[in-house]
Amino acid sequence: MIVAAALLALGPRPAAADEALARIRALLDAQPRLRAEFDQTRRSAELERPVLAHGRMLVWREAGVVWQIEQPVKMVVVLREDVTVQIDASGRRRTQRADHDAAAARMGRILGALLNGDTAALEQWFDVAPRMEGQRWTITLTPRRGAMAAFLKSMQVSGDQYVRSVAIDEANGDSTQISFRNHRDAAPLTSEEASLLGVP
């Protein structure tokens, strides 16, 4: 009986959860190229007060994500499948190949998967628990064992036809809350954006 109970606990996800995940994927699949503004709040036991950041993001599903921080410092972070590029306020560029910085590459892929609604990719690293309430949805992501679990405690993503917020709780007690607004179609790319994303 104990073995049977264990097998049931490890069995397939309930049909309602699969249906919710399919609905969420369909909503986000309809928005493959987006621009939006973001507000980010990071809290840490080592800091007296939260660190606030504001900026813009560009999601181009076939190529990657451009994360442009405007306050409190100017910085651009480009998250692609093969590389992560950081550009500081003076224009200095630092490029890190994915195979040289596995942790950064993994976080880049997670962020891209979150914003693109790529739930299949998320399920490689997390136990995924979706919930639908009308057109609003929430996905709770709990990392499986390994390097990801050593860094992250959980992530919660909420939205409707777009991702509206991401809450990240780290294993060390730090947390980050990101909210997105003013979503719109991303096309056309500027020449600089196309170059950063490697789009012809």
GROMACS elastic network, one bead per residue, 0.5 to 0.9 nm:
[ bonds ]
;  ai    aj funct       b0    kb
    1     5     6  0.61175   500
    1     6     6  0.85829   500
    2     5     6  0.51242   500
    2     6     6  0.62453   500
    2     7     6  0.87028   500
    3     6     6  0.50740   500
    3     7     6  0.62381   500
    3     8     6  0.86823   500
    4     7     6  0.50983   500
    4     8     6  0.62333   500
    4     9     6  0.86436   500
    5     8     6  0.50977   500
    5     9     6  0.62034   500
    5    10     6  0.87389   500
    6     9     6  0.50496   500
    6    10     6  0.63732   500
    6    11     6  0.86361   500
    7    10     6  0.51268   500
    7    11     6  0.60561   500
    8    12     6  0.82258   500
    9    12     6  0.85306   500
   10    13     6  0.86351   500
   11    14     6  0.88859   500
   12    15     6  0.85129   500
   13    16     6  0.83367   500
   13    17     6  0.65702   500
   13    18     6  0.68274   500
   14    17     6  0.54253   500
   14    18     6  0.65934   500
   14    19     6  0.88355   500
   15    18     6  0.50577   500
   15    19     6  0.61209   500
   15    20     6  0.85983   500
   16    19     6  0.50522   500
   16    20     6  0.61658   500
   16    21     6  0.86188   500
   16   131     6  0.89597   500
   17    20     6  0.50258   500
   17    21     6  0.61229   500
   17    22     6  0.85556   500
   17   129     6  0.70922   500
   17   130     6  0.59872   500
   17   131     6  0.70733   500
   17   132     6  0.88320   500
   18    21     6  0.50821   500
   18    22     6  0.61427   500
   18    23     6  0.86623   500
   18   130     6  0.81473   500
   19    22     6  0.50861   500
   19    23     6  0.62579   500
   19    24     6  0.86916   500
   20    23     6  0.51248   500
   20    24     6  0.62207   500
   20    25     6  0.86038   500
   20   130     6  0.61758   500
   20   131     6  0.62437   500
   20   132     6  0.58863   500
   20   137     6  0.82953   500
   21    24     6  0.50897   500
   21    25     6  0.60980   500
   21    26     6  0.85758   500
   21   119     6  0.76185   500
   21   128     6  0.88377   500
   21   129     6  0.84345   500
   21   130     6  0.59144   500
   21   131     6  0.79141   500
   21   132     6  0.85064   500
   21   139     6  0.84168   500
   22    25     6  0.50832   500
   22    26     6  0.61610   500
   22    27     6  0.87245   500
   22   119     6  0.88452   500
   23    26     6  0.50936   500
   23    27     6  0.62961   500
   23    28     6  0.88079   500
   23   132     6  0.84116   500
   24    27     6  0.52028   500
   24    28     6  0.63766   500
   24    29     6  0.84780   500
   24   117     6  0.74067   500
   24   119     6  0.87774   500
   24   130     6  0.83852   500
   24   132     6  0.80772   500
   24   135     6  0.89575   500
   24   137     6  0.71100   500
   24   138     6  0.88632   500
   24   159     6  0.89264   500
   24   160     6  0.79908   500
   24   161     6  0.80811   500
   25    28     6  0.53010   500
   25    29     6  0.58085   500
   25    30     6  0.86799   500
   25   116     6  0.87057   500
   25   117     6  0.54738   500
   25   118     6  0.70128   500
   25   119     6  0.68263   500
   26    29     6  0.50634   500
   26    30     6  0.65264   500
   26   117     6  0.83403   500
   26   161     6  0.88615   500
   27    30     6  0.57186   500
   27    31     6  0.75625   500
   27   117     6  0.82694   500
   27   160     6  0.73563   500
   27   161     6  0.50649   500
   27   162     6  0.75342   500
   28    31     6  0.54260   500
   28    32     6  0.73512   500
   28   115     6  0.81110   500
   28   116     6  0.64302   500
   28   117     6  0.52219   500
   28   118     6  0.84578   500
   28   160     6  0.83133   500
   28   161     6  0.58676   500
   28   162     6  0.61918   500
   28   163     6  0.78832   500
   29    32     6  0.59942   500
   29   116     6  0.70120   500
   29   117     6  0.64643   500
   29   118     6  0.82117   500
   30   161     6  0.80826   500
   31    34     6  0.66882   500
   31    61     6  0.89790   500
   31   116     6  0.78232   500
   31   161     6  0.78253   500
   31   162     6  0.75587   500
   31   185     6  0.79134   500
   32    59     6  0.74190   500
   32    60     6  0.64847   500
   32    61     6  0.53571   500
   32    62     6  0.82498   500
   32   116     6  0.65671   500
   32   117     6  0.89809   500
   32   185     6  0.87421   500
   32   186     6  0.88980   500
   33    58     6  0.75866   500
   33    59     6  0.54116   500
   33    61     6  0.60884   500
   33    62     6  0.87769   500
   33   116     6  0.85680   500
   33   184     6  0.84883   500
   33   185     6  0.60366   500
   33   186     6  0.51959   500
   33   187     6  0.71943   500
   34    57     6  0.80582   500
   34    58     6  0.57825   500
   34    59     6  0.50825   500
   34    60     6  0.67514   500
   34    61     6  0.87541   500
   34   183     6  0.65567   500
   34   184     6  0.56488   500
   34   187     6  0.79280   500
   35    56     6  0.72978   500
   35    57     6  0.56912   500
   35    59     6  0.64126   500
   35    60     6  0.88933   500
   35   182     6  0.78812   500
   35   183     6  0.56447   500
   35   184     6  0.53576   500
   35   185     6  0.60861   500
   35   186     6  0.50107   500
   35   187     6  0.87295   500
   36    55     6  0.87277   500
   36    56     6  0.57879   500
   36    57     6  0.55098   500
   36    58     6  0.68187   500
   36    59     6  0.87426   500
   36   180     6  0.63585   500
   36   181     6  0.57464   500
   36   182     6  0.52749   500
   36   184     6  0.65011   500
   36   185     6  0.88870   500
   36   186     6  0.87237   500
   37    54     6  0.75839   500
   37    55     6  0.57386   500
   37    57     6  0.61689   500
   37    58     6  0.89917   500
   37   179     6  0.84192   500
   37   180     6  0.56945   500
   37   181     6  0.53846   500
   37   182     6  0.61614   500
   37   183     6  0.73781   500
   38    53     6  0.82433   500
   38    54     6  0.57568   500
   38    55     6  0.54744   500
   38    56     6  0.58072   500
   38    57     6  0.71800   500
   38    69     6  0.88995   500
   38   178     6  0.66509   500
   38   179     6  0.55593   500
   38   181     6  0.63432   500
   38   182     6  0.88209   500
   39    52     6  0.73545   500
   39    53     6  0.58995   500
   39    55     6  0.67968   500
   39    56     6  0.87931   500
   39   177     6  0.82069   500
   39   178     6  0.56893   500
   39   179     6  0.53958   500
   39   180     6  0.66759   500
   39   181     6  0.85710   500
   40    51     6  0.80572   500
   40    52     6  0.57027   500
   40    53     6  0.50266   500
   40    54     6  0.62197   500
   40    55     6  0.86283   500
   40   176     6  0.69951   500
   40   177     6  0.56732   500
   40   179     6  0.65537   500
   40   180     6  0.89320   500
   41    50     6  0.63014   500
   41    51     6  0.57033   500
   41    53     6  0.65293   500
   41    54     6  0.89811   500
   41   175     6  0.82882   500
   41   176     6  0.56359   500
   41   177     6  0.52062   500
   41   178     6  0.64965   500
   41   179     6  0.89114   500
   42    50     6  0.55081   500
   42    51     6  0.51412   500
   42    52     6  0.65615   500
   42    53     6  0.84205   500
   42   174     6  0.75545   500
   42   175     6  0.58163   500
   42   177     6  0.64624   500
   42   178     6  0.86647   500
   43    46     6  0.85963   500
   43    47     6  0.71787   500
   43    48     6  0.88535   500
   43    49     6  0.71828   500
   43    51     6  0.66031   500
   43   173     6  0.88174   500
   43   174     6  0.57122   500
   43   175     6  0.53183   500
   43   176     6  0.63370   500
   43   177     6  0.86573   500
   44    47     6  0.53748   500
   44    48     6  0.80549   500
   44    49     6  0.81099   500
   44    50     6  0.71813   500
   44    51     6  0.87045   500
   44   172     6  0.89198   500
   44   173     6  0.71707   500
   44   175     6  0.66937   500
   44   176     6  0.88522   500
   45    48     6  0.74517   500
   45   173     6  0.74684   500
   45   174     6  0.67799   500
   46   174     6  0.89390   500
   47    50     6  0.68737   500
   47    51     6  0.81819   500
   51    72     6  0.87195   500
   52    71     6  0.79100   500
   52    72     6  0.72759   500
   53    69     6  0.69544   500
   53    70     6  0.75079   500
   53    71     6  0.53108   500
   53    72     6  0.58158   500
   53    73     6  0.81951   500
   54    68     6  0.86054   500
   54    69     6  0.59468   500
   54    70     6  0.58301   500
   54    71     6  0.52347   500
   54    72     6  0.73969   500
   55    67     6  0.76010   500
   55    68     6  0.55174   500
   55    71     6  0.67397   500
   55    74     6  0.88113   500
   56    66     6  0.82657   500
   56    67     6  0.63134   500
   56    68     6  0.51322   500
   56    69     6  0.65471   500
   56    70     6  0.76661   500
   56   180     6  0.89963   500
   57    65     6  0.71192   500
   57    66     6  0.55639   500
   57    68     6  0.58859   500
   57    69     6  0.84429   500
   58    64     6  0.83869   500
   58    65     6  0.56286   500
   58    67     6  0.66533   500
   58    68     6  0.82793   500
   58   186     6  0.67760   500
   58   193     6  0.88592   500
   59    62     6  0.89496   500
   59    63     6  0.82626   500
   59    64     6  0.62383   500
   59    66     6  0.66015   500
   59    67     6  0.87296   500
   59   112     6  0.77151   500
   59   115     6  0.72564   500
   59   116     6  0.75441   500
   59   186     6  0.74183   500
   60    63     6  0.55287   500
   60    64     6  0.54434   500
   60    65     6  0.62070   500
   60    66     6  0.84210   500
   60   116     6  0.85509   500
   60   186     6  0.75395   500
   60   197     6  0.82213   500
   61    64     6  0.58969   500
   61    65     6  0.77945   500
   61   112     6  0.78950   500
   61   115     6  0.88242   500
   61   116     6  0.63585   500
   62   199     6  0.87391   500
   63    79     6  0.87625   500
   63    80     6  0.63640   500
   63    81     6  0.76099   500
   63   197     6  0.57189   500
   63   198     6  0.70080   500
   63   199     6  0.68957   500
   64    78     6  0.73144   500
   64    79     6  0.55880   500
   64    81     6  0.69260   500
   64   108     6  0.87192   500
   64   109     6  0.86630   500
   64   112     6  0.65691   500
   64   197     6  0.63078   500
   65    77     6  0.82004   500
   65    78     6  0.58171   500
   65    79     6  0.51238   500
   65    80     6  0.66750   500
   65   108     6  0.83092   500
   65   111     6  0.82231   500
   65   112     6  0.63203   500
   65   115     6  0.86973   500
   65   197     6  0.77329   500
   66    76     6  0.70155   500
   66    77     6  0.59078   500
   66    79     6  0.63847   500
   66    80     6  0.87191   500
   66   193     6  0.79217   500
   66   196     6  0.80548   500
   66   197     6  0.78035   500
   67    75     6  0.82528   500
   67    76     6  0.56985   500
   67    78     6  0.61284   500
   67    79     6  0.78669   500
   68    74     6  0.75374   500
   68    75     6  0.60001   500
   68    77     6  0.63441   500
   68    78     6  0.84048   500
   69    72     6  0.78253   500
   69    73     6  0.68459   500
   69    74     6  0.53780   500
   69    75     6  0.51100   500
   69    76     6  0.60684   500
   69    77     6  0.80839   500
   70    73     6  0.59510   500
   70    75     6  0.67664   500
   70    76     6  0.85818   500
   71    74     6  0.60802   500
   71    75     6  0.86775   500
   73    88     6  0.85523   500
   73    89     6  0.74215   500
   74    87     6  0.87453   500
   74    88     6  0.64636   500
   74    89     6  0.50807   500
   74    90     6  0.88849   500
   75    86     6  0.71366   500
   75    87     6  0.56923   500
   75    89     6  0.57210   500
   75    91     6  0.88032   500
   76    85     6  0.78898   500
   76    86     6  0.57069   500
   76    87     6  0.50510   500
   76    88     6  0.65852   500
   76    89     6  0.83161   500
   77    84     6  0.71420   500
   77    85     6  0.56421   500
   77    87     6  0.65153   500
   77    88     6  0.88361   500
   78    83     6  0.80949   500
   78    84     6  0.56358   500
   78    86     6  0.64675   500
   78    87     6  0.85253   500
   78   108     6  0.86520   500
   78   196     6  0.69345   500
   78   197     6  0.73470   500
   79    82     6  0.83935   500
   79    83     6  0.66795   500
   79    85     6  0.67603   500
   79    86     6  0.89801   500
   79   104     6  0.89898   500
   79   105     6  0.78005   500
   79   107     6  0.89008   500
   79   108     6  0.52902   500
   79   109     6  0.75425   500
   79   111     6  0.84257   500
   79   112     6  0.75709   500
   79   197     6  0.83147   500
   80    83     6  0.52715   500
   80    84     6  0.59951   500
   80    85     6  0.82441   500
   80    98     6  0.86874   500
   80   105     6  0.81117   500
   80   108     6  0.70614   500
   80   109     6  0.76407   500
   80   112     6  0.83687   500
   80   197     6  0.70246   500
   80   198     6  0.88763   500
   81    84     6  0.80972   500
   81    98     6  0.73323   500
   81   105     6  0.73152   500
   81   108     6  0.76904   500
   81   109     6  0.67044   500
   82    96     6  0.87420   500
   82    97     6  0.59988   500
   82    98     6  0.51430   500
   82    99     6  0.77761   500
   82   105     6  0.76312   500
   83    95     6  0.67352   500
   83    96     6  0.55781   500
   83    98     6  0.50943   500
   83    99     6  0.84341   500
   83   105     6  0.71464   500
   84    94     6  0.82327   500
   84    95     6  0.58385   500
   84    96     6  0.52420   500
   84    97     6  0.64140   500
   84    98     6  0.69981   500
   84   101     6  0.88781   500
   84   104     6  0.74088   500
   84   105     6  0.68747   500
   84   108     6  0.75590   500
   85    93     6  0.68883   500
   85    94     6  0.56942   500
   85    96     6  0.63923   500
   85    97     6  0.86696   500
   85   196     6  0.81334   500
   86    92     6  0.81127   500
   86    93     6  0.56750   500
   86    94     6  0.51455   500
   86    95     6  0.64857   500
   86    96     6  0.85287   500
   87    90     6  0.79123   500
   87    91     6  0.56556   500
   87    92     6  0.54786   500
   87    94     6  0.64436   500
   87    95     6  0.87621   500
   88    91     6  0.53384   500
   88    92     6  0.55249   500
   88    93     6  0.67721   500
   88    94     6  0.86545   500
   89    92     6  0.74659   500
   90    93     6  0.89802   500
   96    99     6  0.84464   500
   96   100     6  0.67044   500
   96   101     6  0.66840   500
   96   104     6  0.86343   500
   96   105     6  0.87320   500
   97   100     6  0.53437   500
   97   101     6  0.65260   500
   97   102     6  0.86485   500
   97   105     6  0.79335   500
   98   101     6  0.53063   500
   98   102     6  0.57287   500
   98   103     6  0.84471   500
   98   104     6  0.73354   500
   98   106     6  0.81743   500
   99   102     6  0.58539   500
   99   105     6  0.78350   500
  100   105     6  0.87572   500
  101   104     6  0.55951   500
  101   105     6  0.61991   500
  101   106     6  0.86145   500
  102   105     6  0.50607   500
  102   106     6  0.59639   500
  102   107     6  0.86356   500
  103   106     6  0.50872   500
  103   107     6  0.62793   500
  103   108     6  0.85618   500
  103   147     6  0.84596   500
  103   148     6  0.85875   500
  104   107     6  0.51806   500
  104   108     6  0.60803   500
  104   109     6  0.86279   500
  105   109     6  0.62003   500
  105   110     6  0.86167   500
  106   109     6  0.51401   500
  106   110     6  0.61837   500
  106   111     6  0.86708   500
  106   148     6  0.88217   500
  107   111     6  0.61172   500
  107   112     6  0.84647   500
  108   111     6  0.52228   500
  108   112     6  0.61145   500
  108   113     6  0.84987   500
  109   112     6  0.50273   500
  109   113     6  0.59528   500
  109   114     6  0.84866   500
  109   121     6  0.83471   500
  109   122     6  0.88761   500
  110   113     6  0.50187   500
  110   114     6  0.60614   500
  110   115     6  0.86596   500
  110   121     6  0.78321   500
  110   122     6  0.66844   500
  110   125     6  0.87244   500
  111   114     6  0.50622   500
  111   115     6  0.62438   500
  111   116     6  0.84324   500
  112   115     6  0.53228   500
  112   116     6  0.59292   500
  112   117     6  0.83502   500
  112   118     6  0.80210   500
  113   116     6  0.50691   500
  113   117     6  0.57581   500
  113   119     6  0.68717   500
  113   120     6  0.85550   500
  113   121     6  0.64047   500
  113   122     6  0.64939   500
  114   117     6  0.53340   500
  114   118     6  0.64518   500
  114   119     6  0.75419   500
  114   122     6  0.75524   500
  114   157     6  0.76957   500
  114   163     6  0.78912   500
  114   166     6  0.87077   500
  115   118     6  0.78237   500
  115   162     6  0.81436   500
  115   163     6  0.63440   500
  116   119     6  0.85506   500
  116   163     6  0.86865   500
  117   120     6  0.86906   500
  117   122     6  0.88802   500
  117   162     6  0.89986   500
  117   163     6  0.83479   500
  118   121     6  0.56053   500
  118   122     6  0.66307   500
  119   123     6  0.62059   500
  119   124     6  0.89302   500
  119   128     6  0.82926   500
  120   123     6  0.52598   500
  120   124     6  0.69647   500
  121   124     6  0.54296   500
  121   125     6  0.76009   500
  122   125     6  0.57200   500
  122   126     6  0.59570   500
  122   127     6  0.82941   500
  122   128     6  0.76051   500
  122   141     6  0.81717   500
  123   126     6  0.50522   500
  123   127     6  0.62238   500
  123   128     6  0.63548   500
  123   141     6  0.87165   500
  124   127     6  0.84275   500
  124   144     6  0.89818   500
  125   141     6  0.88649   500
  125   142     6  0.84679   500
  125   143     6  0.59593   500
  125   144     6  0.61627   500
  125   145     6  0.88150   500
  125   148     6  0.74685   500
  126   141     6  0.55667   500
  126   142     6  0.52033   500
  126   144     6  0.54980   500
  126   148     6  0.87719   500
  126   154     6  0.89538   500
  127   140     6  0.81163   500
  127   141     6  0.57376   500
  127   142     6  0.51586   500
  127   143     6  0.62558   500
  127   144     6  0.66777   500
  128   139     6  0.66808   500
  128   140     6  0.59706   500
  128   142     6  0.67439   500
  128   143     6  0.88353   500
  129   138     6  0.82810   500
  129   139     6  0.55672   500
  129   140     6  0.51014   500
  129   141     6  0.65317   500
  129   142     6  0.83601   500
  130   137     6  0.72771   500
  130   138     6  0.57921   500
  130   140     6  0.63713   500
  130   141     6  0.87151   500
  131   136     6  0.85645   500
  131   137     6  0.55444   500
  131   138     6  0.52515   500
  131   139     6  0.63080   500
  131   140     6  0.84885   500
  132   135     6  0.69971   500
  132   136     6  0.59830   500
  132   138     6  0.66376   500
  132   139     6  0.88418   500
  133   136     6  0.51867   500
  133   137     6  0.59177   500
  133   138     6  0.85339   500
  134   137     6  0.77185   500
  135   159     6  0.84882   500
  135   160     6  0.56394   500
  135   161     6  0.77141   500
  136   158     6  0.75254   500
  136   159     6  0.58318   500
  136   161     6  0.81860   500
  137   157     6  0.83373   500
  137   158     6  0.56951   500
  137   159     6  0.56160   500
  137   160     6  0.61316   500
  138   156     6  0.69103   500
  138   157     6  0.56073   500
  138   159     6  0.66526   500
  138   160     6  0.88384   500
  139   155     6  0.82123   500
  139   156     6  0.56653   500
  139   157     6  0.51761   500
  139   158     6  0.64226   500
  140   154     6  0.72232   500
  140   155     6  0.58959   500
  140   157     6  0.65155   500
  140   158     6  0.87889   500
  141   153     6  0.89239   500
  141   154     6  0.56372   500
  141   156     6  0.60635   500
  141   157     6  0.80720   500
  142   149     6  0.80771   500
  142   152     6  0.81231   500
  142   153     6  0.66919   500
  142   155     6  0.66567   500
  142   156     6  0.88026   500
  143   146     6  0.83195   500
  143   148     6  0.60292   500
  143   149     6  0.51038   500
  143   150     6  0.88399   500
  143   152     6  0.67892   500
  143   153     6  0.69141   500
  143   154     6  0.65516   500
  143   155     6  0.85161   500
  144   147     6  0.88228   500
  144   148     6  0.70658   500
  144   149     6  0.58805   500
  145   148     6  0.69838   500
  145   149     6  0.52999   500
  145   150     6  0.77310   500
  146   149     6  0.54753   500
  146   150     6  0.64522   500
  147   150     6  0.51200   500
  147   151     6  0.66204   500
  147   152     6  0.87527   500
  148   151     6  0.53514   500
  148   152     6  0.59036   500
  148   153     6  0.86373   500
  149   152     6  0.51666   500
  149   153     6  0.63427   500
  149   154     6  0.85018   500
  149   170     6  0.89623   500
  149   171     6  0.75500   500
  150   153     6  0.78193   500
  150   170     6  0.86364   500
  150   171     6  0.64690   500
  150   172     6  0.89056   500
  151   170     6  0.59098   500
  151   171     6  0.53932   500
  151   172     6  0.75371   500
  152   155     6  0.77382   500
  152   168     6  0.76085   500
  152   169     6  0.62998   500
  152   171     6  0.50118   500
  152   172     6  0.82201   500
  153   168     6  0.78955   500
  153   169     6  0.54314   500
  153   172     6  0.83597   500
  153   173     6  0.85125   500
  154   167     6  0.83296   500
  154   168     6  0.62094   500
  154   169     6  0.53512   500
  154   170     6  0.69262   500
  154   171     6  0.82447   500
  155   166     6  0.70773   500
  155   167     6  0.55634   500
  155   169     6  0.61812   500
  155   170     6  0.85891   500
  156   165     6  0.81222   500
  156   166     6  0.57618   500
  156   167     6  0.51151   500
  156   168     6  0.66626   500
  156   169     6  0.86775   500
  157   163     6  0.70960   500
  157   164     6  0.77201   500
  157   165     6  0.58069   500
  157   167     6  0.64846   500
  157   168     6  0.88124   500
  158   162     6  0.86327   500
  158   163     6  0.60037   500
  158   164     6  0.57417   500
  158   165     6  0.53211   500
  158   166     6  0.65842   500
  158   167     6  0.87297   500
  159   162     6  0.54992   500
  159   165     6  0.66222   500
  160   163     6  0.65682   500
  160   164     6  0.72695   500
  161   164     6  0.88365   500
  162   180     6  0.88089   500
  162   183     6  0.75729   500
  163   166     6  0.78193   500
  163   179     6  0.85659   500
  163   180     6  0.71611   500
  164   178     6  0.83625   500
  164   179     6  0.57564   500
  164   180     6  0.50380   500
  164   181     6  0.69442   500
  165   177     6  0.73067   500
  165   178     6  0.54717   500
  165   180     6  0.60384   500
  166   176     6  0.80466   500
  166   177     6  0.58967   500
  166   178     6  0.51267   500
  166   179     6  0.65446   500
  166   180     6  0.86641   500
  167   175     6  0.74078   500
  167   176     6  0.58482   500
  167   178     6  0.64039   500
  167   179     6  0.86919   500
  168   174     6  0.84351   500
  168   175     6  0.54926   500
  168   176     6  0.50698   500
  168   177     6  0.63767   500
  168   178     6  0.85318   500
  169   172     6  0.84200   500
  169   173     6  0.67450   500
  169   174     6  0.62522   500
  169   176     6  0.67158   500
  169   177     6  0.88214   500
  170   173     6  0.55155   500
  170   174     6  0.53169   500
  170   175     6  0.58841   500
  170   176     6  0.83897   500
  171   174     6  0.73676   500
  172   175     6  0.88566   500
  180   183     6  0.76010   500
  183   186     6  0.89282   500
  185   188     6  0.85059   500
  186   189     6  0.69440   500
  187   190     6  0.87216   500
  189   192     6  0.79418   500
  189   193     6  0.58176   500
  189   194     6  0.59385   500
  190   193     6  0.51480   500
  190   194     6  0.61942   500
  190   195     6  0.85880   500
  191   194     6  0.51121   500
  191   195     6  0.61691   500
  191   196     6  0.86903   500
  192   195     6  0.50790   500
  192   196     6  0.62024   500
  192   197     6  0.86571   500
  193   196     6  0.50651   500
  193   197     6  0.61384   500
  193   198     6  0.83469   500
  193   199     6  0.82978   500
  194   197     6  0.52079   500
  194   198     6  0.57871   500
  194   200     6  0.68484   500
  195   198     6  0.50403   500
  195   199     6  0.63616   500
  195   200     6  0.78403   500
  196   199     6  0.78750   500
